[in-house]
């Protein structure tokens, strides 16, 4: 039997290795960078992040 090499997407590999919590943290870091140049304040973004985290982690318990 022949072994064939598959092309692996680096982004998919990195996301598959991270835990769900780490993926969420990475997404929030990216969102903070993206929204820096908008009219939203960092406080607005931090409040939204806290709200999403609270909802996400409550579901686990």
Order of alpha helices (4+ residues) and beta strands (2+ residues): alpha-alpha-alpha
